[in-house]
Amino acid sequence: MKTFHYVIVGSGIAGLTFALKVAARGSTAIITKSSRADSNTAWAQGGLACVSSQEDSLEFHVRDTLIAGDGLCHEDVVRTILEQGPACVQELLSLGVNFDHRINDQGDQQFNLGKEGGHSKRRILHNRDRTGFEIQRALLEAVSKHPNITLFENHMAVDLITTEKLKKKQPALEHAPARCVGLYVFNKKNMLVETLRANVTVLATGGCGKVYLYTTNPSIATGDGIAMAWRAGALLANMEFMQFHPTCLYHPKGTSFLISEALRGEGAILLNSVGERFMESYDPRLELAPRDVVARAIDAEMKKRGDQYVSLDISHRPSSFLQERFPKINAACLHFGIDMSKEPIPVVPAAHYQCGGVKTDLMGRTDLAGLYAIGETACTGLHGANRLASNSLLEALVMAHRAAAQAQVEAKESFDIPLPKWNTGEAQDVDEGVVIHHNWDEIRRLMWDYMGIVRTNKRLQRAATRLKNLEEEIQEFYWNFRVSADLLELRNLVTTATLMVQAAMSRQESRGLHYTLDYPQHCEKFARDTLLKRGSAPYS
């Protein structure tokens, strides 16, 4: 058994920032189930939203966030995170993060700010179209040099260890308060499960985009933090709100490649199959309407004409500008035979970002002592029913800072509780790997068909029925066979999918990212968070 003051699950912007802030105060471990650079952060193209010019203001940013969140944002949370953003950005700059600059008319250097959907001002800090990669590069460099940080690559968290679970076999803990005291971790190299004791455990595992057939997320985004927190008894919120990015490349060999919203910020327009610009029929903000609006408009246009994609056209901008501003996207399109300086890009909506997650306060604390959640895994109340573009990196940065300040107080407490080793019992090696892959495929397809951009009661009920059967089958498989990375991800995937459908069925209205044909209007009764607790019915 290994013991640390802090164990962080995830190596994106949230987890790395938290680690750097607490490591001077105690031993720190970062658990990442793939390589250290494999995270949702590294895939973030657009940038980081932060007030950085005299033309902008905190009030403008707050207003835009509240409008996008469609009545569910917690305004106190919005104000706190957006207000603390600039100071946290300065810390990134001090670590060597490079954001694009330009020379203004007075000859002074200033940030070359981008604009994305839902933003009334230019406020997107970016490094061309690879902002997340640049931020993660600088953070990883700092982490690798810190003597108090141990980074466990190719290790996957299995389950949290709580006093409530331990009470079943340790009567002496009968009156111990409920708290998280560590976790089990699967070492993918030696195929063994290890026990880690932690004064503070932090979930920074990113999102759950792989629960859908089409997603912009990397393959690691399987809802691990959500599922582990749920099994440990932590409170979840707003799991029905999955943001679909309007523009994912439509190509048989490039199904997960994101076409950044920043293209629309630089003048790209959406066209249907007959070459008509259609957004004017759906929203006066046209292509720069919030993502939920644009995604539904594309979905409606495709269904109206029976098309499989729409087109994004930025060919009116000079080729030199596109190569300089969007080198990654330009190169990817050319790789797939598309010259975006001369022709439109075929695009389709894809699952992108979960706005719900493990419910936390403004210090990153869950309702289970010793357990924190930050980044996309958490639900702070910032995003509400729909995330404003590029607010996610800012939230991860600020909440890592705030959680670290609080966790340093909690980590001083020590808990001398015996933690049992992982018991494999009579479990056998998996003999039918095809079962795992078949169930994985079925979950992702049914979520895409029944829990997609547009929903109905019948579709959700079908999804719930099938997921219940799959969950029972997967749970039986989990107990009978030795764990593997694929099996652990499948287990988390079905749990997360089930929770998303439960939350959607309980919200009998349309709001933000949750749009149902059976309840197409807002209902004030549901102008509050959907809360999920193990052993209780969903309530909102």
N, C-alpha and C positions, 0 to 999 in steps of 0.2 A: 504494500500500500504506500502511495506517495501522498504527502501532505503539503498543502500550499495555503497561503493567506487568501489568495484570489485565484479562481479558475474561470477562464473566459472561454466560452464555446463559440468559435467563429473568428475569422481573421479579415473581416472587412473594415471599413472606416470606423465603425462603432467599437468593435472589439479591440482594434489596434490602438485607438486613441485612449480608451479606458486603461489598457495595459500600461501605456507610457505614463499615464498620470498617477497610477497607484504603485508602480514597481519600486519606487524609492522607499515606500513604506512597508514593503513585505514581499515575500516570495510570490511570484506570479507565473501562472501557466496559461498558455493559449492552446486550445484544442481545435484542430482543423482537419476535416475528414478527407481532404485532398492535399494539394500543395498549398503552401502559405499564400500564394498569389491568386488562388482560385476562389473568387467571391463575387457576389452581385456588384459590389463596389467597382471592381475592375471592368465590368461591362458597361458602367454608366457613361454614356457619350455626352449628353447635353451639358450638364454642369451643376453648379451650386448656386441656389438663389439667395442673394444677400444684398441689402441696401448698400450701394457703394458709389453713389454719385449724387451731386447736388440736385439733380432733377427728380430724384426719388426720395421717399421718406418711409419711416416705419409705418405710418398710418396707411400709406398706399399699399404696402406689402401686406399689412393686416387685413385691409379691406379685400384685396384680391384673394387671400387665403380663405377668408370667411365666405366669400361668394362661391368659390370652387367647392368648399366643403358642404354646401347646400343645407345649412341649418344644424349640422351636427358637430361643428368644431367647438372646442372649449376655448372661449376667447382669452381667458387668463393664461392658458397654455400657449396659445398662438402668440400672444404678446411677449411672454417670457422668452420663448425660443427665438423668435425673430429679433428681439432686442439684444439678445446675447450673441447673436450670430457674428457680427463684425469682429468682436474680440477673439472669438474662436478661429475666424478666418486668419487673423493676424498670427495666431499660433501656427497655422499651417504654413504661412509664408516664412516664418522663422525656421521651420523644418526643411525649407527648400522647395516647397511646392511652387510650380511655375504656372501662373495664369496668364492668358494672352493679354498683351497691352497694345495701345495705339498712341500715336502722337496727335494731340488735339490742335485746334486752329492757333492756339497761343504758343505752340511748340513744346507743351508739357506732356509728359508720359502719363497715361491713365489706363485703367482697365478697359479692355475692349469687350464691353458687356453685350451679351446676347439677349434675345427676347423669345419667349415661348408662350404657348397657349394659356390664357387666363391671366397673364401678367399685363398690367397697364403701363409698365415702364420697362426699360432695358435694365435688368439686374442679374443676369446669369453670368457668373464667373466661369470661365471655361479654359481648357487647354485644347484648342482646336476641337476635335470630336472624340477625345479620349481622356476626358477629365478625371473619371474615376480611376483609370489606370495610373495617371500621374499622381493623384493623391495617395493611392495605395503604395506606389513606388517609394515615396518619401517616408511614409509611416513605417514601412517594412525595413527600410534602411536604418531608421532610428531604433526599432525594436530589436533588430539583429545585433546591435551594438550594446544593448543594455544587459548588464551582468545578472540582474535579478529576474529576467524573463526567460522562461523555458518554453520553446515552441514545439508542440507535438504534431508533426505532420502525419497524414494518413492514419489518424485516430478519429473514431466516430463515437460521439456520446450516445449511450444506450438509454439510460434512465437516470433520473435524479434520485438521490437517497435522502429520505425524509425521516424524521423521528416517528411520524405516523406509521410508516412502513415497518420501522424497526421495532415498534412496540409489540408487534405480533409475536416476536421471538425473544424479546428482552423485557420481561415484566418490570424490571427496575425503571424503565422509562415511562411507566404508566402515566405519570403526572408531568412529564416533560412537555414544554410548549411545542407546538407544531413549528418546524423549521426545516430548511434544507441544510444538510450537513456534508454534501459531496455528490459524487456521481460515479456511475460505471462507464468505462470507456473501452471500446473495441479497437484493439490494435490490428490494423488490416494486414500488417506484414507477418506477424506470428499467429494471427487468428485467435488471439486470447483476449479475454475481457479483464481489464485492470480496474482497481478501486482507487479513486482519488478523494481524499478528504479536503474540504475547503471551508474556511470561515465564511467566505462570500462566493457564491456561484453566479455567473453572469451569462445570460443567454443572448448571444448576438449572432444568431444563425441565419439571418436573412429571411427570405420569403418562401413562398410555396408555389411558384409558377409552374413547376413540373407536374402539378396536379392536373394541368390542362394539356390537351393534345398539342396545341400550338402556343408557344410562349417565347418571350425574348430572354428568359432567364437561363443561366447555365444549368447543367444537369444536377448540380448539388442542391438546388433550391427545392427541397422536398418537405418543407414544413416541420423539420426536426424539432426546433425549439418550441413551436406551438404544441406539438403532440406530447413532448416530454413534460411541459408545464401542465397540460391538461391531466395527464396521468398522475402528476404529483398533487393535483387538487387546486392549482392556481386559477384565478379568475381570468377569463378571456372576454374580449369585447369586439363587436362589429365585424365578425368573420364573414358576413355576407358581401362585404365591399371589396371586390377584386377589380383593380383597374386594368382595363385592356388598352394597351398602347395602340393608337389608331394605325400606325404605319410600321409594320414588320415586312421585310422583303418577301415577296411572293416568288419563290423559286424552289424547285424540287431539291436543290442541293444547298439552299441557304435559308432554311425554314426558321432559324432562331436569330437571324441577323436583324438588328434594330435599325430603322432609318430614323435618325434623331428628329425630334420635334423642332430642333434648331433650324432645320431646313425650311420649315414653314415660317419660322421667325425671320428668315432671310428672304421670304417672298415666294416660296414654293406653293403651288395651288393644286387642289385635288380635282381630278377629272373622272367622269364615268366612262363607260365603254364606248360611247358615241362622241367622246371628246368634249362634253359639256362640263363647265364648272358648276358643281351642285350645292356647295355649302351655303350659298345665299338663300336657298330654299329652307334651310334648317336653323340658321342662327345669324344675327347681324354681325357677329364677330368673325364670321367666315372661318377660315382655316385656323385662326387663333382662338377659337372658342375652347373652353376646358375639354380635357380629354374624353370625359364621359359623353359629352355632346357630339364630338367629332366621331368617336367610335360608333355610336348608335346611328349617326348619319351614314357612315360608310356601310354599316350592316344593313340598313334599310335600302340603300341604293343598290347594293349587291343582290338583295332578295327581290327587289322590284324588277330587276332586269335578268335575274338568273345568272349573274356573273360570279366568278370566283375571286375577283380582285378589282380594285380601282387603280388609278394612276396618280402619281405625285410628280408634278412637272416643275422643275427649276431650270430648265434649259435656256431661259431668257437671261440668266446670269452668266457672266464670262467664265470660260473654262479655267482661267488662271485663278479667279476668286474661289471657285469650287475646289480646286486642288489645294489651295492654301488653307481655306476654312474647314474643309471636310476631307482631309487626306485619307482617313480610314474608310469612310463610306465610299468615297470616289474609287479607291483601290478595290474595295469589295465588289462594287457594281461592275467595274471593268473586268474583274475576275469571272463574273457570271455573264459577261457579254453585254453589259448595259453601260452605255456612255451617257451619263446623266447631264452632260453639257449639250447633248444633241437630241435626247429622247426622254420620255417620262419613265419613272421607276414604278413597276408593278408592286402594289402594297396591299396588305390585309391586316385587320386588327389581330392582336395576340395578347394573351395574358401577360401582365407586366409587373404589377406591384400590389401587394395586399395592404389595404388601409387599416384593417383590424389586426388583432394579435393579442399578446399577453397584456392584460390591463396593468398599467403602472401609474404611479403618481409622478410629480414633476422632478423627483429625485431618482427615477428609474426603479423604484421599489415595487415589487409585486405584493400581493396580499399574503404571500408565504415568506416568513422571515428568512433571511439569508439568501434569498433569490432575487436577482435583478434581471431586467430585460431592457435592451436598448437596440436602436436601429429598426429595421423593418419587422423584426420579430415582435416588437412592442406596439401597444396602442396607447399613446399618450393623450390623445384628444386633439392633436394638431391637424390631422388630415380630415377629420369628419367623414362625410360620405363620399369624398372624392379628393384625391391629392392634387394640390397645385403643383405643376411641373417644377422639378428641381428643388423642391422643399425637402426631399428625403435625405440628401447628403447633409444638408444643414441641420436637420433634426438629429441625425446620427452623431454629428460632431458635438452639438450643444448638449445632448442628453448624456453622451459619454463623459463630458466634463462635469455635469451636475451629479451623475451617478457616482463618479469617482470620489467626489467630495464627501458624499454621504457614506459610501462603502468603507472609506478609510476609518470612520468612526466605528462601524459595525465589525470590521475585521479585527479590531483589538480584542474582542471577546473570543475566548477559546472554549471549545466544546469537546471534552474528553469522553467521547462516546465510541465504544467499539463498533467498527464497521465490518460487516461480514464480507468475505470474499464472494465473488460470483460463483454460483452453483449451477453447473450444467446439468446436474441430475442424470437422467438416462437419455438425454437428447442425443439423437443420431445426426450424422452428416446429411445434408440435404441430398436426396436421391432423385428429385424431379425439379430441376431448375426451371423447366418450362412453365411450371405452375406460377412461379414468381413473375416471370415475364408476361404471361397471359393476363394475370390479375392486374399488373401494372398498366398494361395496354387498355384493359377494360375500364379501369377507373378513369384514366385520362380521356377516353372517348366519351364516356357517359357524362363526365363533367363538362366537356365541351358542348355536347348536344343538349343537355338538360339544365346546366347551371352557367350558361354563357352570358352574352351581352344582353339578350332579351329572354325573360323567364315567364313561366306560367305555373299555376298550381299543379297541373297534371305532370308537367316535366319534372318539377321538384319532387313530387311524390314518387315518381318512377325512379329518380336518382336515389331517394332515401331508401326505397325498398331494396334496390340492387346493392347499395352500399352496406346495408345491414347484413345481407347474406355474405358479401365479400369480407366484411370485418370479422364475422364469425369464422370463416374459412381461414383467413390469414392469421387470426389469433391462435387457432388450433395448430396451424403450421408452425407458428413461432414457438409454441411450447414443446412441440415434438422434435424439433430439429435444432442443431447448433446454429448460433447466429452467424450471419454473414452481412456484409455491407448492403447487398441487394435486399435481403430480407428485412433488415432494420429500416431501410428507406421505404419499402413497401408498407410496412406496419405504420410508419409515420404518415405516409401518403394517404392511406385509407382513413386514418383517424382525422386528419386535417380536412379531407374532403367531406366526411360525415358532419363535422362541426360547421363547415361552410353552408351546407345544405340545411341543417337544423336552423341556423341563424336566418337564412333567407326565407324559410317557411314561416318563421315567426314574425317577419316584418311585412305586414299586409298594407303596403303602400309602395309607391315608386319614389326613390330619393337617391340622388347622386348616381353611384355606380350600380345600384340595385334597381333594375327596371323590370316590372312585371305587367303583362297585358291584362291580368285580372284586377290589378289595383293601380291604374295608370297615374293617379294623382297623389300629391302629398296628403298626409293625414297627421294632424297635430298630436294625436295620441302617440305617434311613433317618433316624435321629434326628440328622441333620446337614444342613448347607446343600447345596443342589444348585448346583454350580458349572458355568458355561459359559465356554468359551474358544474363540475362533475357531480352527478347524483341529483341535480335539480333541472327542472324544465327551463328552456330559454325564456328570458324575460327582457322587455324593453320598455 
